[in-house]
Amino acid sequence: MTSGRAPHRIPVWGLAVLILVLGALPPVLRYLVFWPEDQWQVDVEVYRQAALSMLAGTDIYATLTEPPQLLPFTYPPFAAILSAPLGMVPFEVAGWLWTVAQVAATFGIVWLAAYRLLPWHVSERAATWRPVIIAALTVPMLWLHPVADGIRFGQVNAFLVLACLADLRRPRPRILRSLPPGMLVGLATAVKLTPGVFIVHYVVCRRWREAATAVVTAGFVTLVTAVLLPRASWTFWTGALTDPTRLGPNSGTSNQSLRGVLLRHGPDGTAGTVLWVALVVAVGVAGFLVARELWRRGDSVGEVAAVGMLAVLLSPVAWIHHFHWVVVVVLAVLGAWPPRPRWRAYAALGIMAWFLMRLPWWGITWLAQDRPVSLFGRFMQNADVVGALLVLGILWLLARDDEARRVADDGDDDGGGAAVVGVAEAPGRSAT
């Protein structure tokens, strides 16, 4: 049987690659071919410049990219080590390779998040065509404005989302079954601090082993980096980390976090800080409870979607391209096919439509042209924050829905039930 299937894999994968290439053309042509040269892959340039500085022995946090951007490196020094290969190839080559890698990572996210969508294990034919189906599902995800913005800048978010999803999804991907759960979350946190929200989620769920694995992993690679790059580590942890000016204008429309909204429209000074902390606590408590309930019923994709929304809402700065988690959200809400309850399909389509539109920029245009009902313009300006809050509400409804619970319990992947694994483990912009 295996020898009969093998000859078909190459053309099937070739068709899948062709679909991805054609589907990626709109954002790729716009941002890598027709985009102004002085704004081309600006974040790849940041990573590459940090790698060049590291290899040259100069201060990676004192170096800026070429004008007019003049962007600093804002990640932990471990990220500079991972960026070293970018310093070994020309900038143009690095930009194109990074784009290919982002598309491939998004394909991987869809592959992992859509495991309940079609019964791959039911027939050999369905499993054979899986790459093509996943590629077709990936194409519209590449057009979501957070994902397209990631391609525009050359961002790292696709890889962080893929790492966290791969670490938490149950059934655990076969390729990762030799790695202890929590390790990829720890590595992602060492690259960029925001995935640390998953460690908080582990603690809330009393998943002590996974939390410890993530903390130890992040701590270990950070200590090793401190030995290799002592000056850079000192600079980052004692100064660069707490300097918000290195991230760009925090009050700009691109900052689609709760704090970003308050900086634009809320009170200033101490009152604004107190209000932000209160909102962070309220949204955080509600969001982590939703994520815990989704985990308890074995919906690991919904669990990742909920925590991903918390990562952008609770962070002091969350640029639009940080919302790459929306790819997971859409597939978590859609669930299995046919969706049960039926409103899941409409909700997934609504989320897709919401994040396909560039509503924050429409809001800026509305306000700049002084159109009537300025409140509507401000609403659109903060649409991604509104969308993230709505997503948490939808996931809360799914966590409480008995029919959705039965669908999750019926989930299966290559013969391994998601519910079995979940129940067995359950206890009762730039350059940022």
C-alpha positions in Angstrom: 0.0 0.0 0.0 2.8 2.4 1.0 4.7 1.8 -2.3 1.6 2.5 -4.2 1.2 5.9 -2.6 4.8 7.1 -2.8 4.9 8.0 -6.5 2.0 10.4 -6.0 3.5 12.5 -3.2 5.9 14.5 -5.4 3.2 15.8 -7.8 0.8 16.4 -4.9 3.4 18.5 -3.0 4.3 20.2 -6.3 0.7 21.3 -6.7 0.6 22.5 -3.1 3.7 24.6 -3.6 2.2 26.0 -6.9 -1.0 27.0 -5.0 1.0 28.7 -2.3 3.2 30.6 -4.8 0.2 31.9 -6.8 -1.7 32.7 -3.6 1.2 34.6 -2.1 1.7 36.8 -5.2 -0.6 39.7 -4.2 1.2 40.5 -0.9 4.6 39.5 -2.3 4.4 41.6 -5.4 3.1 44.6 -3.5 5.6 44.5 -0.7 8.7 43.0 -2.3 8.5 44.1 -5.9 6.6 47.4 -6.0 7.3 48.7 -2.5 9.7 51.7 -2.1 13.3 50.5 -1.6 13.8 52.5 1.5 11.0 50.6 3.2 11.9 47.2 1.9 11.9 44.4 4.5 12.9 46.8 7.2 12.7 44.2 10.0 14.8 41.7 8.2 17.3 44.6 7.9 17.1 45.0 11.7 17.8 41.3 12.3 20.6 41.3 9.8 22.2 44.4 11.2 22.2 42.9 14.6 23.8 39.8 13.3 26.5 41.9 11.5 27.2 43.9 14.6 27.4 40.7 16.7 29.8 39.1 14.2 31.9 42.3 14.1 32.0 42.5 17.9 30.2 45.9 18.2 27.2 46.8 20.4 24.1 45.4 18.7 21.8 47.7 20.7 23.7 50.9 19.7 23.5 50.1 16.0 20.7 51.5 13.8 19.7 50.4 10.3 20.3 52.6 7.3 18.3 55.9 6.9 15.6 56.9 6.6 14.3 54.1 9.0 17.1 54.2 11.6 15.6 51.3 13.5 17.3 49.7 16.5 17.4 46.0 17.5 14.8 45.5 20.2 14.9 41.7 20.8 16.8 39.7 23.5 20.4 39.0 22.4 19.5 35.3 21.9 17.5 36.5 18.8 20.7 38.1 17.4 22.5 34.7 17.6 19.6 33.1 15.7 19.9 35.9 13.1 23.5 35.1 12.4 22.8 33.3 9.1 21.2 36.5 7.8 24.5 38.3 8.1 26.1 35.8 5.8 24.1 36.5 2.7 23.3 39.7 0.8 20.3 41.7 2.2 18.2 41.1 -0.9 18.7 37.4 -0.6 17.9 37.5 3.1 14.6 39.4 2.4 13.4 36.9 -0.2 14.4 33.8 1.8 12.6 35.3 4.9 9.5 35.8 2.9 9.5 32.2 1.7 10.0 31.1 5.2 7.1 33.2 6.5 4.8 31.6 3.9 6.0 28.1 4.8 5.5 28.9 8.5 1.9 30.0 7.9 1.3 26.8 5.9 2.6 24.9 9.0 0.3 26.8 11.3 -2.7 26.0 9.1 -1.6 22.3 8.9 -1.5 22.0 12.7 -4.6 24.1 13.4 -6.9 22.5 10.7 -6.5 19.0 11.9 -10.2 18.6 12.8 -11.4 20.2 9.6 -11.3 17.1 7.4 -11.1 13.5 8.3 -7.6 12.8 7.1 -7.5 9.4 8.8 -10.8 8.2 7.1 -9.3 7.4 3.7 -5.9 7.2 2.0 -7.1 9.5 -0.7 -8.0 12.3 1.7 -4.6 12.0 3.4 -2.8 12.0 0.0 -4.4 15.3 -1.0 -3.9 16.9 2.4 -1.0 19.2 1.3 -3.1 20.6 -1.5 -6.1 21.2 0.7 -3.9 22.9 3.4 -2.3 25.0 0.8 -5.7 26.2 -0.5 -6.7 27.0 3.1 -3.4 28.9 3.7 -3.9 31.3 0.7 -6.6 33.5 2.2 -4.7 33.6 5.5 -1.8 35.3 3.6 -4.2 38.1 2.7 -5.2 38.9 6.3 -3.8 42.3 7.0 -1.7 41.2 10.0 -0.1 38.4 8.0 0.4 40.6 4.9 2.0 43.3 7.1 4.4 40.6 8.4 5.4 39.9 4.9 5.7 43.6 4.2 8.2 44.2 7.1 9.8 40.8 7.2 8.6 39.9 10.7 9.2 37.0 13.1 5.7 36.5 14.3 4.8 33.6 12.0 7.6 31.5 13.5 6.6 32.3 17.1 3.0 31.4 16.4 4.1 28.1 14.8 6.3 27.2 17.7 3.7 27.9 20.4 0.9 26.1 18.4 3.2 23.1 17.8 4.0 22.9 21.5 0.5 23.1 22.8 -1.6 21.3 20.2 -2.9 17.9 21.1 -2.6 15.3 19.7 1.1 16.4 19.8 2.7 16.4 16.3 4.7 13.3 15.8 7.9 15.1 14.9 7.8 16.8 18.3 7.0 13.8 20.5 10.6 13.4 21.6 10.6 17.0 22.9 9.2 17.8 26.4 6.0 20.0 26.2 6.9 23.6 27.1 10.3 23.6 25.4 9.2 25.4 22.3 7.3 28.0 24.3 10.5 28.6 26.3 12.6 29.1 23.1 10.0 31.4 21.7 10.0 33.4 24.9 13.8 33.7 24.7 13.5 35.1 21.2 10.7 37.6 22.1 9.2 38.1 25.5 5.5 38.1 24.6 5.1 34.3 24.2 5.8 34.2 27.9 2.0 34.7 28.3 1.8 30.9 27.6 3.8 30.3 30.8 1.2 32.3 32.7 -1.4 30.1 31.0 0.4 26.9 32.2 0.5 28.3 35.7 -3.2 29.1 35.6 -4.0 25.6 34.5 -1.6 24.2 37.1 0.5 22.5 34.4 3.6 22.8 36.5 5.8 20.5 34.4 5.2 22.4 31.2 5.6 25.8 33.0 8.9 24.6 34.5 10.2 23.3 31.2 9.4 26.6 29.5 11.1 28.6 32.2 14.1 26.4 32.4 14.5 26.4 28.6 14.2 30.2 28.3 16.5 30.7 31.3 19.1 28.2 30.0 19.4 29.8 26.5 19.4 33.3 28.1 22.3 32.3 30.4 24.3 30.7 27.6 23.7 33.9 25.5 25.0 35.9 28.5 28.2 33.9 28.4 28.6 34.4 24.7 27.4 38.0 24.5 27.9 39.5 28.0 27.9 43.2 27.0 24.8 42.8 24.8 23.0 40.9 27.5 23.8 43.5 30.2 22.6 46.3 27.9 19.3 44.6 27.0 18.3 43.4 30.5 19.4 46.6 32.3 18.2 49.2 29.9 17.0 48.4 26.4 14.2 46.2 27.6 12.5 49.0 29.6 13.0 51.7 27.0 9.7 52.1 25.2 11.1 54.7 22.8 13.1 52.0 21.1 9.8 50.4 19.9 8.6 53.5 18.0 5.6 55.8 18.7 3.5 53.8 21.2 0.5 56.0 20.7 0.4 55.4 16.9 -2.5 53.5 15.2 -0.2 50.5 14.6 -0.2 49.8 18.4 -3.3 47.7 18.6 -3.1 46.8 22.3 -5.2 48.0 25.2 -2.5 50.4 26.2 -2.3 51.7 22.6 -6.0 52.6 22.7 -5.6 54.4 26.0 -2.6 56.3 24.8 -4.7 57.6 21.9 -8.0 58.2 23.6 -7.7 57.7 27.4 -6.5 59.8 30.3 -2.9 60.7 30.6 -0.5 60.2 33.5 -1.3 58.2 36.6 -5.0 57.9 35.8 -4.2 56.4 32.4 -1.7 53.9 34.0 -4.2 52.9 36.7 -7.0 52.4 34.0 -4.6 50.3 31.9 -3.6 48.1 34.8 -7.3 47.6 35.7 -8.1 46.6 32.1 -5.2 44.3 31.8 -6.3 42.5 35.0 -9.9 42.3 33.9 -9.2 41.1 30.4 -6.4 38.8 31.6 -8.5 37.1 34.2 -11.4 36.5 31.8 -9.1 35.5 28.9 -7.1 33.0 31.0 -10.3 31.4 32.3 -11.5 31.0 28.7 -8.2 29.4 27.7 -8.3 27.1 30.7 -11.8 25.9 29.9 -10.9 25.2 26.3 -7.9 23.2 27.5 -10.0 21.3 29.9 -12.4 20.1 27.2 -9.5 19.1 24.9 -9.7 22.0 22.4 -6.0 22.8 22.2 -6.4 25.0 19.0 -9.0 27.1 20.7 -6.7 27.3 23.8 -3.8 28.7 21.7 -6.2 31.1 20.0 -7.3 32.5 23.3 -3.8 32.9 24.8 -2.6 34.4 21.5 -5.3 37.1 21.7 -4.1 37.8 25.3 -0.6 38.2 24.0 -1.6 41.1 21.9 -4.2 42.7 24.2 -2.1 42.7 27.4 1.3 43.6 25.9 2.2 47.3 26.2 2.9 47.4 22.5 1.2 45.1 19.9 1.8 46.1 16.3 -0.7 45.0 13.7 1.6 42.3 12.4 1.6 40.8 15.9 -1.9 39.6 15.2 -0.6 36.6 13.2 -2.5 34.6 15.8 -5.7 35.3 13.8 -4.7 32.4 11.5 -5.2 30.1 14.5 -8.3 31.9 15.6 -10.2 31.4 12.4 -9.5 27.6 12.3 -10.2 27.3 16.1 -13.6 29.0 15.6 -14.4 26.9 12.5 -13.5 23.7 14.3 -14.6 20.5 12.4 -16.5 20.2 9.2 -19.4 20.5 9.1 -19.2 23.1 11.9 -21.4 22.4 14.9 -23.1 24.5 16.0 -23.7 26.0 12.6 -23.0 29.6 13.8 -19.3 28.7 14.1 -19.0 28.9 10.3 -20.5 32.4 10.2 -18.3 33.5 13.1 -15.2 32.2 11.3 -16.1 34.0 8.1 -16.9 37.2 10.1 -13.4 37.1 11.7 -11.8 36.5 8.3 -13.7 39.5 6.8 -12.8 41.7 9.8 -9.1 41.1 9.6 -9.0 41.1 5.8 -10.1 44.7 5.9 -7.5 47.3 6.9 -9.9 48.9 9.3 -7.4 50.8 11.5 -6.2 52.7 8.4 -9.7 53.3 7.2 -10.3 54.9 10.6 -7.2 57.2 10.2 -8.6 58.3 6.8 -12.0 58.9 8.3 -10.6 61.1 11.0 -8.1 62.9 8.7 -10.9 63.9 6.3 -13.0 65.2 9.3 -16.0 63.1 8.3 -19.1 63.2 10.5 -19.5 60.9 13.5 -15.8 60.9 14.5 -16.6 58.2 17.1 -17.0 55.8 14.2 -13.6 56.7 12.8 -12.0 56.1 16.3 -13.8 52.8 16.4 -12.3 51.7 13.1 -8.9 53.0 14.2 -8.9 50.5 17.1 -10.7 47.7 15.2 -8.0 45.1 15.8 -8.4 45.5 19.6 -12.1 45.3 19.2 -11.7 42.2 17.0 -9.5 40.5 19.6 -12.0 41.2 22.4 -14.8 39.8 20.2 -12.7 36.7 19.5 -12.4 36.1 23.3 -16.1 36.4 23.6 -16.7 33.9 20.7 -14.2 31.4 22.3 -16.0 31.8 25.6 -19.3 30.8 23.9 -17.6 27.8 22.4 -16.1 26.8 25.7 -19.7 26.8 27.2 -21.5 25.2 24.3 -22.4 21.5 24.8 -22.6 20.8 21.1 -19.2 22.4 20.5 -17.9 20.2 23.4 -19.1 17.1 21.7 -17.4 18.1 18.4 -14.1 18.7 20.2 -14.4 15.3 21.9 -14.9 13.6 18.5 -11.7 15.3 17.1 -9.1 12.9 15.7 -5.8 13.2 13.9 -4.3 10.2 12.1 -6.1 7.9 14.5 -5.2 9.8 17.7 -8.1 11.4 19.5 -7.6 15.0 20.6 -10.1 14.5 23.4 -8.3 11.5 24.7 -5.0 13.3 25.0 -6.6 16.5 26.4 -8.7 14.7 29.0 -5.7 12.6 30.1 -3.7 15.7 30.8 -6.5 17.9 32.3 -6.8 18.2 36.1 -10.7 17.9 36.6 6.2 47.9 13.1 8.5 47.8 12.9 11.2 45.8 14.6 9.4 44.3 17.6 
